[in-house]
Amino acid sequence: MHRAVYADEVPIRVEYSISDYGRTFLPLLKEMCDAGDNHLKREGITAGNNTICEHSKSL
């Protein structure tokens, strides 16, 4: 993760973004999301909008 702090602003603003190294974990995170989705389907559970998994597909 990359963290940028803008202390000269009121209120202080902090922005986070994923680093190049962090991006190397995206395939693992996608597999974990897929496993979770498969588990929910197997259990017959309907989940709401899974924004974390959907967001990781666009990164």
PDBQT receptor file of N, H, CA, C and O in Angstrom, charges set to zero:
ATOM      1  N   MET A   1       0.834  -1.168   0.000  1.00  0.00    +0.000 N 
ATOM      2  CA  MET A   1       0.000   0.000   0.000  1.00  0.00    +0.000 C 
ATOM      3  C   MET A   1       0.881   1.235   0.000  1.00  0.00    +0.000 C 
ATOM      4  O   MET A   1       1.958   1.266   0.596  1.00  0.00    +0.000 OA
ATOM      5  N   HIS A   2       0.392   2.233  -0.679  1.00  0.00    +0.000 N 
ATOM      6  H   HIS A   2      -0.483   2.207  -1.163  1.00  0.00    +0.000 HD
ATOM      7  CA  HIS A   2       1.050   3.532  -0.687  1.00  0.00    +0.000 C 
ATOM      8  C   HIS A   2       0.135   4.496   0.052  1.00  0.00    +0.000 C 
ATOM      9  O   HIS A   2      -1.071   4.522  -0.191  1.00  0.00    +0.000 OA
ATOM     10  N   ARG A   3       0.700   5.282   0.945  1.00  0.00    +0.000 N 
ATOM     11  H   ARG A   3       1.680   5.261   1.142  1.00  0.00    +0.000 HD
ATOM     12  CA  ARG A   3      -0.079   6.226   1.746  1.00  0.00    +0.000 C 
ATOM     13  C   ARG A   3       0.466   7.620   1.501  1.00  0.00    +0.000 C 
ATOM     14  O   ARG A   3       1.657   7.869   1.683  1.00  0.00    +0.000 OA
ATOM     15  N   ALA A   4      -0.415   8.535   1.084  1.00  0.00    +0.000 N 
ATOM     16  H   ALA A   4      -1.383   8.333   0.936  1.00  0.00    +0.000 HD
ATOM     17  CA  ALA A   4      -0.041   9.931   0.869  1.00  0.00    +0.000 C 
ATOM     18  C   ALA A   4      -0.836  10.790   1.850  1.00  0.00    +0.000 C 
ATOM     19  O   ALA A   4      -2.064  10.710   1.901  1.00  0.00    +0.000 OA
ATOM     20  N   VAL A   5      -0.131  11.609   2.625  1.00  0.00    +0.000 N 
ATOM     21  H   VAL A   5       0.866  11.674   2.583  1.00  0.00    +0.000 HD
ATOM     22  CA  VAL A   5      -0.758  12.479   3.620  1.00  0.00    +0.000 C 
ATOM     23  C   VAL A   5      -0.626  13.914   3.150  1.00  0.00    +0.000 C 
ATOM     24  O   VAL A   5       0.463  14.369   2.800  1.00  0.00    +0.000 OA
ATOM     25  N   TYR A   6      -1.740  14.618   3.145  1.00  0.00    +0.000 N 
ATOM     26  H   TYR A   6      -2.625  14.248   3.429  1.00  0.00    +0.000 HD
ATOM     27  CA  TYR A   6      -1.764  16.036   2.765  1.00  0.00    +0.000 C 
ATOM     28  C   TYR A   6      -2.060  16.833   4.025  1.00  0.00    +0.000 C 
ATOM     29  O   TYR A   6      -3.200  17.225   4.272  1.00  0.00    +0.000 OA
ATOM     30  N   ALA A   7      -1.008  17.070   4.827  1.00  0.00    +0.000 N 
ATOM     31  H   ALA A   7      -0.082  16.751   4.627  1.00  0.00    +0.000 HD
ATOM     32  CA  ALA A   7      -1.159  17.720   6.130  1.00  0.00    +0.000 C 
ATOM     33  C   ALA A   7      -1.419  19.214   6.012  1.00  0.00    +0.000 C 
ATOM     34  O   ALA A   7      -1.832  19.852   6.981  1.00  0.00    +0.000 OA
ATOM     35  N   ASP A   8      -1.179  19.773   4.836  1.00  0.00    +0.000 N 
ATOM     36  H   ASP A   8      -0.843  19.255   4.049  1.00  0.00    +0.000 HD
ATOM     37  CA  ASP A   8      -1.394  21.207   4.657  1.00  0.00    +0.000 C 
ATOM     38  C   ASP A   8      -2.858  21.541   4.394  1.00  0.00    +0.000 C 
ATOM     39  O   ASP A   8      -3.211  22.714   4.274  1.00  0.00    +0.000 OA
ATOM     40  N   GLU A   9      -3.715  20.526   4.303  1.00  0.00    +0.000 N 
ATOM     41  H   GLU A   9      -3.429  19.573   4.400  1.00  0.00    +0.000 HD
ATOM     42  CA  GLU A   9      -5.141  20.740   4.067  1.00  0.00    +0.000 C 
ATOM     43  C   GLU A   9      -5.905  20.617   5.378  1.00  0.00    +0.000 C 
ATOM     44  O   GLU A   9      -5.479  19.916   6.296  1.00  0.00    +0.000 OA
ATOM     45  N   VAL A  10      -7.043  21.309   5.453  1.00  0.00    +0.000 N 
ATOM     46  H   VAL A  10      -7.389  21.879   4.707  1.00  0.00    +0.000 HD
ATOM     47  CA  VAL A  10      -7.924  21.202   6.614  1.00  0.00    +0.000 C 
ATOM     48  C   VAL A  10      -9.279  20.751   6.122  1.00  0.00    +0.000 C 
ATOM     49  O   VAL A  10      -9.889  21.452   5.315  1.00  0.00    +0.000 OA
ATOM     50  N   PRO A  11      -9.782  19.603   6.573  1.00  0.00    +0.000 N 
ATOM     51  CA  PRO A  11      -9.083  18.649   7.431  1.00  0.00    +0.000 C 
ATOM     52  C   PRO A  11      -7.993  17.916   6.648  1.00  0.00    +0.000 C 
ATOM     53  O   PRO A  11      -7.989  17.903   5.417  1.00  0.00    +0.000 OA
ATOM     54  N   ILE A  12      -7.083  17.315   7.387  1.00  0.00    +0.000 N 
ATOM     55  H   ILE A  12      -7.086  17.326   8.387  1.00  0.00    +0.000 HD
ATOM     56  CA  ILE A  12      -5.989  16.576   6.759  1.00  0.00    +0.000 C 
ATOM     57  C   ILE A  12      -6.582  15.477   5.874  1.00  0.00    +0.000 C 
ATOM     58  O   ILE A  12      -7.527  14.787   6.257  1.00  0.00    +0.000 OA
ATOM     59  N   ARG A  13      -6.012  15.337   4.702  1.00  0.00    +0.000 N 
ATOM     60  H   ARG A  13      -5.244  15.897   4.391  1.00  0.00    +0.000 HD
ATOM     61  CA  ARG A  13      -6.482  14.331   3.759  1.00  0.00    +0.000 C 
ATOM     62  C   ARG A  13      -5.426  13.237   3.625  1.00  0.00    +0.000 C 
ATOM     63  O   ARG A  13      -4.231  13.520   3.537  1.00  0.00    +0.000 OA
ATOM     64  N   VAL A  14      -5.879  11.997   3.610  1.00  0.00    +0.000 N 
ATOM     65  H   VAL A  14      -6.849  11.768   3.681  1.00  0.00    +0.000 HD
ATOM     66  CA  VAL A  14      -4.990  10.846   3.438  1.00  0.00    +0.000 C 
ATOM     67  C   VAL A  14      -5.547  10.003   2.297  1.00  0.00    +0.000 C 
ATOM     68  O   VAL A  14      -6.732   9.669   2.280  1.00  0.00    +0.000 OA
ATOM     69  N   GLU A  15      -4.686   9.666   1.352  1.00  0.00    +0.000 N 
ATOM     70  H   GLU A  15      -3.724   9.938   1.366  1.00  0.00    +0.000 HD
ATOM     71  CA  GLU A  15      -5.085   8.816   0.231  1.00  0.00    +0.000 C 
ATOM     72  C   GLU A  15      -4.261   7.540   0.251  1.00  0.00    +0.000 C 
ATOM     73  O   GLU A  15      -3.060   7.561   0.520  1.00  0.00    +0.000 OA
ATOM     74  N   TYR A  16      -4.923   6.439  -0.035  1.00  0.00    +0.000 N 
ATOM     75  H   TYR A  16      -5.899   6.422  -0.253  1.00  0.00    +0.000 HD
ATOM     76  CA  TYR A  16      -4.262   5.143  -0.103  1.00  0.00    +0.000 C 
ATOM     77  C   TYR A  16      -4.397   4.599  -1.517  1.00  0.00    +0.000 C 
ATOM     78  O   TYR A  16      -5.434   4.757  -2.162  1.00  0.00    +0.000 OA
ATOM     79  N   SER A  17      -3.341   3.960  -1.986  1.00  0.00    +0.000 N 
ATOM     80  H   SER A  17      -2.499   3.831  -1.462  1.00  0.00    +0.000 HD
ATOM     81  CA  SER A  17      -3.396   3.296  -3.284  1.00  0.00    +0.000 C 
ATOM     82  C   SER A  17      -2.547   2.036  -3.201  1.00  0.00    +0.000 C 
ATOM     83  O   SER A  17      -1.706   1.886  -2.316  1.00  0.00    +0.000 OA
ATOM     84  N   ILE A  18      -2.785   1.153  -4.130  1.00  0.00    +0.000 N 
ATOM     85  H   ILE A  18      -3.469   1.276  -4.850  1.00  0.00    +0.000 HD
ATOM     86  CA  ILE A  18      -2.045  -0.108  -4.128  1.00  0.00    +0.000 C 
ATOM     87  C   ILE A  18      -0.715   0.091  -4.857  1.00  0.00    +0.000 C 
ATOM     88  O   ILE A  18      -0.657   0.714  -5.917  1.00  0.00    +0.000 OA
ATOM     89  N   SER A  19       0.331  -0.443  -4.275  1.00  0.00    +0.000 N 
ATOM     90  H   SER A  19       0.284  -0.949  -3.414  1.00  0.00    +0.000 HD
ATOM     91  CA  SER A  19       1.660  -0.326  -4.866  1.00  0.00    +0.000 C 
ATOM     92  C   SER A  19       1.854  -1.418  -5.923  1.00  0.00    +0.000 C 
ATOM     93  O   SER A  19       1.048  -2.341  -6.039  1.00  0.00    +0.000 OA
ATOM     94  N   ASP A  20       2.925  -1.294  -6.677  1.00  0.00    +0.000 N 
ATOM     95  H   ASP A  20       3.580  -0.544  -6.583  1.00  0.00    +0.000 HD
ATOM     96  CA  ASP A  20       3.236  -2.331  -7.669  1.00  0.00    +0.000 C 
ATOM     97  C   ASP A  20       3.419  -3.682  -6.983  1.00  0.00    +0.000 C 
ATOM     98  O   ASP A  20       2.958  -4.705  -7.488  1.00  0.00    +0.000 OA
ATOM     99  N   TYR A  21       4.090  -3.684  -5.834  1.00  0.00    +0.000 N 
ATOM    100  H   TYR A  21       4.464  -2.853  -5.423  1.00  0.00    +0.000 HD
ATOM    101  CA  TYR A  21       4.274  -4.936  -5.101  1.00  0.00    +0.000 C 
ATOM    102  C   TYR A  21       2.920  -5.466  -4.625  1.00  0.00    +0.000 C 
ATOM    103  O   TYR A  21       2.668  -6.669  -4.682  1.00  0.00    +0.000 OA
ATOM    104  N   GLY A  22       2.068  -4.585  -4.164  1.00  0.00    +0.000 N 
ATOM    105  H   GLY A  22       2.274  -3.607  -4.118  1.00  0.00    +0.000 HD
ATOM    106  CA  GLY A  22       0.742  -5.002  -3.719  1.00  0.00    +0.000 C 
ATOM    107  C   GLY A  22      -0.067  -5.635  -4.840  1.00  0.00    +0.000 C 
ATOM    108  O   GLY A  22      -0.856  -6.550  -4.602  1.00  0.00    +0.000 OA
ATOM    109  N   ARG A  23       0.125  -5.157  -6.048  1.00  0.00    +0.000 N 
ATOM    110  H   ARG A  23       0.766  -4.414  -6.241  1.00  0.00    +0.000 HD
ATOM    111  CA  ARG A  23      -0.589  -5.719  -7.199  1.00  0.00    +0.000 C 
ATOM    112  C   ARG A  23      -0.223  -7.174  -7.444  1.00  0.00    +0.000 C 
ATOM    113  O   ARG A  23      -0.999  -7.911  -8.053  1.00  0.00    +0.000 OA
ATOM    114  N   THR A  24       0.960  -7.602  -6.973  1.00  0.00    +0.000 N 
ATOM    115  H   THR A  24       1.589  -7.003  -6.478  1.00  0.00    +0.000 HD
ATOM    116  CA  THR A  24       1.351  -8.993  -7.169  1.00  0.00    +0.000 C 
ATOM    117  C   THR A  24       0.450  -9.938  -6.377  1.00  0.00    +0.000 C 
ATOM    118  O   THR A  24       0.426 -11.138  -6.651  1.00  0.00    +0.000 OA
ATOM    119  N   PHE A  25      -0.292  -9.412  -5.398  1.00  0.00    +0.000 N 
ATOM    120  H   PHE A  25      -0.272  -8.437  -5.176  1.00  0.00    +0.000 HD
ATOM    121  CA  PHE A  25      -1.202 -10.233  -4.605  1.00  0.00    +0.000 C 
ATOM    122  C   PHE A  25      -2.594 -10.349  -5.231  1.00  0.00    +0.000 C 
ATOM    123  O   PHE A  25      -3.416 -11.130  -4.751  1.00  0.00    +0.000 OA
ATOM    124  N   LEU A  26      -2.869  -9.600  -6.276  1.00  0.00    +0.000 N 
ATOM    125  H   LEU A  26      -2.202  -8.966  -6.666  1.00  0.00    +0.000 HD
ATOM    126  CA  LEU A  26      -4.212  -9.600  -6.867  1.00  0.00    +0.000 C 
ATOM    127  C   LEU A  26      -4.658 -10.971  -7.359  1.00  0.00    +0.000 C 
ATOM    128  O   LEU A  26      -5.820 -11.320  -7.151  1.00  0.00    +0.000 OA
ATOM    129  N   PRO A  27      -3.803 -11.772  -7.998  1.00  0.00    +0.000 N 
ATOM    130  CA  PRO A  27      -4.269 -13.109  -8.394  1.00  0.00    +0.000 C 
ATOM    131  C   PRO A  27      -4.708 -13.949  -7.190  1.00  0.00    +0.000 C 
ATOM    132  O   PRO A  27      -5.703 -14.669  -7.272  1.00  0.00    +0.000 OA
ATOM    133  N   LEU A  28      -3.984 -13.863  -6.087  1.00  0.00    +0.000 N 
ATOM    134  H   LEU A  28      -3.176 -13.277  -6.020  1.00  0.00    +0.000 HD
ATOM    135  CA  LEU A  28      -4.357 -14.589  -4.876  1.00  0.00    +0.000 C 
ATOM    136  C   LEU A  28      -5.692 -14.085  -4.330  1.00  0.00    +0.000 C 
ATOM    137  O   LEU A  28      -6.554 -14.880  -3.955  1.00  0.00    +0.000 OA
ATOM    138  N   LEU A  29      -5.860 -12.766  -4.288  1.00  0.00    +0.000 N 
ATOM    139  H   LEU A  29      -5.160 -12.121  -4.593  1.00  0.00    +0.000 HD
ATOM    140  CA  LEU A  29      -7.116 -12.196  -3.791  1.00  0.00    +0.000 C 
ATOM    141  C   LEU A  29      -8.294 -12.592  -4.679  1.00  0.00    +0.000 C 
ATOM    142  O   LEU A  29      -9.390 -12.850  -4.182  1.00  0.00    +0.000 OA
ATOM    143  N   LYS A  30      -8.067 -12.642  -5.997  1.00  0.00    +0.000 N 
ATOM    144  H   LYS A  30      -7.176 -12.432  -6.401  1.00  0.00    +0.000 HD
ATOM    145  CA  LYS A  30      -9.133 -13.058  -6.904  1.00  0.00    +0.000 C 
ATOM    146  C   LYS A  30      -9.529 -14.500  -6.625  1.00  0.00    +0.000 C 
ATOM    147  O   LYS A  30     -10.716 -14.826  -6.598  1.00  0.00    +0.000 OA
ATOM    148  N   GLU A  31      -8.535 -15.369  -6.417  1.00  0.00    +0.000 N 
ATOM    149  H   GLU A  31      -7.571 -15.104  -6.439  1.00  0.00    +0.000 HD
ATOM    150  CA  GLU A  31      -8.829 -16.771  -6.106  1.00  0.00    +0.000 C 
ATOM    151  C   GLU A  31      -9.622 -16.884  -4.804  1.00  0.00    +0.000 C 
ATOM    152  O   GLU A  31     -10.536 -17.702  -4.698  1.00  0.00    +0.000 OA
ATOM    153  N   MET A  32      -9.272 -16.062  -3.818  1.00  0.00    +0.000 N 
ATOM    154  H   MET A  32      -8.530 -15.397  -3.904  1.00  0.00    +0.000 HD
ATOM    155  CA  MET A  32     -10.004 -16.091  -2.545  1.00  0.00    +0.000 C 
ATOM    156  C   MET A  32     -11.448 -15.625  -2.741  1.00  0.00    +0.000 C 
ATOM    157  O   MET A  32     -12.371 -16.203  -2.167  1.00  0.00    +0.000 OA
ATOM    158  N   CYS A  33     -11.639 -14.589  -3.543  1.00  0.00    +0.000 N 
ATOM    159  H   CYS A  33     -10.889 -14.120  -4.009  1.00  0.00    +0.000 HD
ATOM    160  CA  CYS A  33     -12.999 -14.114  -3.839  1.00  0.00    +0.000 C 
ATOM    161  C   CYS A  33     -13.795 -15.183  -4.568  1.00  0.00    +0.000 C 
ATOM    162  O   CYS A  33     -14.956 -15.430  -4.244  1.00  0.00    +0.000 OA
ATOM    163  N   ASP A  34     -13.170 -15.815  -5.551  1.00  0.00    +0.000 N 
ATOM    164  H   ASP A  34     -12.226 -15.614  -5.814  1.00  0.00    +0.000 HD
ATOM    165  CA  ASP A  34     -13.854 -16.871  -6.299  1.00  0.00    +0.000 C 
ATOM    166  C   ASP A  34     -14.233 -18.030  -5.387  1.00  0.00    +0.000 C 
ATOM    167  O   ASP A  34     -15.329 -18.579  -5.495  1.00  0.00    +0.000 OA
ATOM    168  N   ALA A  35     -13.320 -18.403  -4.483  1.00  0.00    +0.000 N 
ATOM    169  H   ALA A  35     -12.429 -17.958  -4.395  1.00  0.00    +0.000 HD
ATOM    170  CA  ALA A  35     -13.616 -19.485  -3.541  1.00  0.00    +0.000 C 
ATOM    171  C   ALA A  35     -14.800 -19.114  -2.647  1.00  0.00    +0.000 C 
ATOM    172  O   ALA A  35     -15.664 -19.948  -2.378  1.00  0.00    +0.000 OA
ATOM    173  N   GLY A  36     -14.836 -17.875  -2.192  1.00  0.00    +0.000 N 
ATOM    174  H   GLY A  36     -14.134 -17.197  -2.411  1.00  0.00    +0.000 HD
ATOM    175  CA  GLY A  36     -15.955 -17.418  -1.376  1.00  0.00    +0.000 C 
ATOM    176  C   GLY A  36     -17.255 -17.439  -2.146  1.00  0.00    +0.000 C 
ATOM    177  O   GLY A  36     -18.281 -17.868  -1.618  1.00  0.00    +0.000 OA
ATOM    178  N   ASP A  37     -17.229 -16.983  -3.387  1.00  0.00    +0.000 N 
ATOM    179  H   ASP A  37     -16.396 -16.635  -3.816  1.00  0.00    +0.000 HD
ATOM    180  CA  ASP A  37     -18.428 -16.999  -4.230  1.00  0.00    +0.000 C 
ATOM    181  C   ASP A  37     -18.922 -18.430  -4.444  1.00  0.00    +0.000 C 
ATOM    182  O   ASP A  37     -20.121 -18.701  -4.375  1.00  0.00    +0.000 OA
ATOM    183  N   ASN A  38     -17.977 -19.345  -4.707  1.00  0.00    +0.000 N 
ATOM    184  H   ASN A  38     -17.003 -19.125  -4.763  1.00  0.00    +0.000 HD
ATOM    185  CA  ASN A  38     -18.349 -20.754  -4.904  1.00  0.00    +0.000 C 
ATOM    186  C   ASN A  38     -18.950 -21.350  -3.639  1.00  0.00    +0.000 C 
ATOM    187  O   ASN A  38     -19.902 -22.127  -3.709  1.00  0.00    +0.000 OA
ATOM    188  N   HIS A  39     -18.402 -20.995  -2.490  1.00  0.00    +0.000 N 
ATOM    189  H   HIS A  39     -17.628 -20.364  -2.433  1.00  0.00    +0.000 HD
ATOM    190  CA  HIS A  39     -18.946 -21.484  -1.219  1.00  0.00    +0.000 C 
ATOM    191  C   HIS A  39     -20.383 -20.996  -1.022  1.00  0.00    +0.000 C 
ATOM    192  O   HIS A  39     -21.261 -21.766  -0.635  1.00  0.00    +0.000 OA
ATOM    193  N   LEU A  40     -20.609 -19.713  -1.292  1.00  0.00    +0.000 N 
ATOM    194  H   LEU A  40     -19.895 -19.088  -1.606  1.00  0.00    +0.000 HD
ATOM    195  CA  LEU A  40     -21.956 -19.167  -1.132  1.00  0.00    +0.000 C 
ATOM    196  C   LEU A  40     -22.945 -19.869  -2.059  1.00  0.00    +0.000 C 
ATOM    197  O   LEU A  40     -24.059 -20.193  -1.649  1.00  0.00    +0.000 OA
ATOM    198  N   LYS A  41     -22.542 -20.103  -3.298  1.00  0.00    +0.000 N 
ATOM    199  H   LYS A  41     -21.637 -19.840  -3.630  1.00  0.00    +0.000 HD
ATOM    200  CA  LYS A  41     -23.415 -20.801  -4.243  1.00  0.00    +0.000 C 
ATOM    201  C   LYS A  41     -23.721 -22.207  -3.761  1.00  0.00    +0.000 C 
ATOM    202  O   LYS A  41     -24.866 -22.655  -3.814  1.00  0.00    +0.000 OA
ATOM    203  N   ARG A  42     -22.682 -22.911  -3.285  1.00  0.00    +0.000 N 
ATOM    204  H   ARG A  42     -21.751 -22.548  -3.242  1.00  0.00    +0.000 HD
ATOM    205  CA  ARG A  42     -22.861 -24.278  -2.800  1.00  0.00    +0.000 C 
ATOM    206  C   ARG A  42     -23.821 -24.338  -1.609  1.00  0.00    +0.000 C 
ATOM    207  O   ARG A  42     -24.590 -25.289  -1.465  1.00  0.00    +0.000 OA
ATOM    208  N   GLU A  43     -23.764 -23.310  -0.761  1.00  0.00    +0.000 N 
ATOM    209  H   GLU A  43     -23.140 -22.538  -0.878  1.00  0.00    +0.000 HD
ATOM    210  CA  GLU A  43     -24.628 -23.255   0.415  1.00  0.00    +0.000 C 
ATOM    211  C   GLU A  43     -25.996 -22.652   0.106  1.00  0.00    +0.000 C 
ATOM    212  O   GLU A  43     -26.865 -22.606   0.976  1.00  0.00    +0.000 OA
ATOM    213  N   GLY A  44     -26.189 -22.192  -1.125  1.00  0.00    +0.000 N 
ATOM    214  H   GLY A  44     -25.483 -22.229  -1.832  1.00  0.00    +0.000 HD
ATOM    215  CA  GLY A  44     -27.466 -21.599  -1.500  1.00  0.00    +0.000 C 
ATOM    216  C   GLY A  44     -27.697 -20.229  -0.899  1.00  0.00    +0.000 C 
ATOM    217  O   GLY A  44     -28.836 -19.807  -0.699  1.00  0.00    +0.000 OA
ATOM    218  N   ILE A  45     -26.610 -19.543  -0.616  1.00  0.00    +0.000 N 
ATOM    219  H   ILE A  45     -25.685 -19.885  -0.778  1.00  0.00    +0.000 HD
ATOM    220  CA  ILE A  45     -26.702 -18.217   0.002  1.00  0.00    +0.000 C 
ATOM    221  C   ILE A  45     -26.585 -17.163  -1.084  1.00  0.00    +0.000 C 
ATOM    222  O   ILE A  45     -25.685 -17.214  -1.923  1.00  0.00    +0.000 OA
ATOM    223  N   THR A  46     -27.497 -16.214  -1.060  1.00  0.00    +0.000 N 
ATOM    224  H   THR A  46     -28.228 -16.173  -0.379  1.00  0.00    +0.000 HD
ATOM    225  CA  THR A  46     -27.449 -15.099  -2.001  1.00  0.00    +0.000 C 
ATOM    226  C   THR A  46     -26.809 -13.925  -1.291  1.00  0.00    +0.000 C 
ATOM    227  O   THR A  46     -27.335 -13.424  -0.297  1.00  0.00    +0.000 OA
ATOM    228  N   ALA A  47     -25.676 -13.492  -1.805  1.00  0.00    +0.000 N 
ATOM    229  H   ALA A  47     -25.249 -13.900  -2.612  1.00  0.00    +0.000 HD
ATOM    230  CA  ALA A  47     -24.974 -12.360  -1.211  1.00  0.00    +0.000 C 
ATOM    231  C   ALA A  47     -25.380 -11.089  -1.931  1.00  0.00    +0.000 C 
ATOM    232  O   ALA A  47     -25.835 -11.117  -3.075  1.00  0.00    +0.000 OA
ATOM    233  N   GLY A  48     -25.210  -9.996  -1.249  1.00  0.00    +0.000 N 
ATOM    234  H   GLY A  48     -24.841  -9.974  -0.320  1.00  0.00    +0.000 HD
ATOM    235  CA  GLY A  48     -25.451  -8.699  -1.868  1.00  0.00    +0.000 C 
ATOM    236  C   GLY A  48     -24.341  -8.395  -2.852  1.00  0.00    +0.000 C 
ATOM    237  O   GLY A  48     -23.600  -9.292  -3.256  1.00  0.00    +0.000 OA
ATOM    238  N   ASN A  49     -24.226  -7.171  -3.228  1.00  0.00    +0.000 N 
ATOM    239  H   ASN A  49     -24.828  -6.443  -2.900  1.00  0.00    +0.000 HD
ATOM    240  CA  ASN A  49     -23.194  -6.750  -4.164  1.00  0.00    +0.000 C 
ATOM    241  C   ASN A  49     -21.831  -6.967  -3.521  1.00  0.00    +0.000 C 
ATOM    242  O   ASN A  49     -21.525  -6.370  -2.489  1.00  0.00    +0.000 OA
ATOM    243  N   ASN A  50     -21.023  -7.810  -4.122  1.00  0.00    +0.000 N 
ATOM    244  H   ASN A  50     -21.272  -8.295  -4.961  1.00  0.00    +0.000 HD
ATOM    245  CA  ASN A  50     -19.707  -8.108  -3.594  1.00  0.00    +0.000 C 
ATOM    246  C   ASN A  50     -18.705  -7.155  -4.236  1.00  0.00    +0.000 C 
ATOM    247  O   ASN A  50     -18.014  -7.515  -5.189  1.00  0.00    +0.000 OA
ATOM    248  N   THR A  51     -18.633  -5.940  -3.706  1.00  0.00    +0.000 N 
ATOM    249  H   THR A  51     -19.194  -5.647  -2.932  1.00  0.00    +0.000 HD
ATOM    250  CA  THR A  51     -17.818  -4.906  -4.346  1.00  0.00    +0.000 C 
ATOM    251  C   THR A  51     -16.333  -5.189  -4.268  1.00  0.00    +0.000 C 
ATOM    252  O   THR A  51     -15.587  -4.760  -5.148  1.00  0.00    +0.000 OA
ATOM    253  N   ILE A  52     -15.877  -5.897  -3.245  1.00  0.00    +0.000 N 
ATOM    254  H   ILE A  52     -16.483  -6.245  -2.529  1.00  0.00    +0.000 HD
ATOM    255  CA  ILE A  52     -14.446  -6.176  -3.137  1.00  0.00    +0.000 C 
ATOM    256  C   ILE A  52     -14.002  -7.070  -4.279  1.00  0.00    +0.000 C 
ATOM    257  O   ILE A  52     -13.004  -6.786  -4.940  1.00  0.00    +0.000 OA
ATOM    258  N   CYS A  53     -14.736  -8.150  -4.516  1.00  0.00    +0.000 N 
ATOM    259  H   CYS A  53     -15.547  -8.381  -3.979  1.00  0.00    +0.000 HD
ATOM    260  CA  CYS A  53     -14.355  -9.057  -5.597  1.00  0.00    +0.000 C 
ATOM    261  C   CYS A  53     -14.534  -8.390  -6.956  1.00  0.00    +0.000 C 
ATOM    262  O   CYS A  53     -13.697  -8.553  -7.843  1.00  0.00    +0.000 OA
ATOM    263  N   GLU A  54     -15.592  -7.659  -7.119  1.00  0.00    +0.000 N 
ATOM    264  H   GLU A  54     -16.273  -7.526  -6.398  1.00  0.00    +0.000 HD
ATOM    265  CA  GLU A  54     -15.814  -6.996  -8.407  1.00  0.00    +0.000 C 
ATOM    266  C   GLU A  54     -14.745  -5.942  -8.657  1.00  0.00    +0.000 C 
ATOM    267  O   GLU A  54     -14.289  -5.776  -9.788  1.00  0.00    +0.000 OA
ATOM    268  N   HIS A  55     -14.347  -5.234  -7.619  1.00  0.00    +0.000 N 
ATOM    269  H   HIS A  55     -14.717  -5.368  -6.700  1.00  0.00    +0.000 HD
ATOM    270  CA  HIS A  55     -13.333  -4.186  -7.772  1.00  0.00    +0.000 C 
ATOM    271  C   HIS A  55     -11.984  -4.803  -8.128  1.00  0.00    +0.000 C 
ATOM    272  O   HIS A  55     -11.234  -4.235  -8.922  1.00  0.00    +0.000 OA
ATOM    273  N   SER A  56     -11.673  -5.955  -7.551  1.00  0.00    +0.000 N 
ATOM    274  H   SER A  56     -12.283  -6.416  -6.907  1.00  0.00    +0.000 HD
ATOM    275  CA  SER A  56     -10.367  -6.553  -7.819  1.00  0.00    +0.000 C 
ATOM    276  C   SER A  56     -10.233  -6.998  -9.264  1.00  0.00    +0.000 C 
ATOM    277  O   SER A  56      -9.117  -7.098  -9.774  1.00  0.00    +0.000 OA
ATOM    278  N   LYS A  57     -11.346  -7.268  -9.937  1.00  0.00    +0.000 N 
ATOM    279  H   LYS A  57     -12.252  -7.186  -9.523  1.00  0.00    +0.000 HD
ATOM    280  CA  LYS A  57     -11.289  -7.668 -11.340  1.00  0.00    +0.000 C 
ATOM    281  C   LYS A  57     -10.859  -6.522 -12.241  1.00  0.00    +0.000 C 
ATOM    282  O   LYS A  57     -10.316  -6.752 -13.322  1.00  0.00    +0.000 OA
ATOM    283  N   SER A  58     -11.099  -5.272 -11.800  1.00  0.00    +0.000 N 
ATOM    284  H   SER A  58     -11.540  -5.085 -10.922  1.00  0.00    +0.000 HD
ATOM    285  CA  SER A  58     -10.778  -4.126 -12.643  1.00  0.00    +0.000 C 
ATOM    286  C   SER A  58      -9.363  -3.614 -12.410  1.00  0.00    +0.000 C 
ATOM    287  O   SER A  58      -8.904  -2.740 -13.146  1.00  0.00    +0.000 OA
ATOM    288  N   LEU A  59      -8.655  -4.135 -11.402  1.00  0.00    +0.000 N 
ATOM    289  H   LEU A  59      -9.027  -4.845 -10.805  1.00  0.00    +0.000 HD
ATOM    290  CA  LEU A  59      -7.309  -3.644 -11.096  1.00  0.00    +0.000 C 
ATOM    291  C   LEU A  59      -6.253  -4.278 -11.950  1.00  0.00    +0.000 C 
ATOM    292  O   LEU A  59      -5.072  -3.963 -11.807  1.00  0.00    +0.000 OA
TER     293      LEU A  59
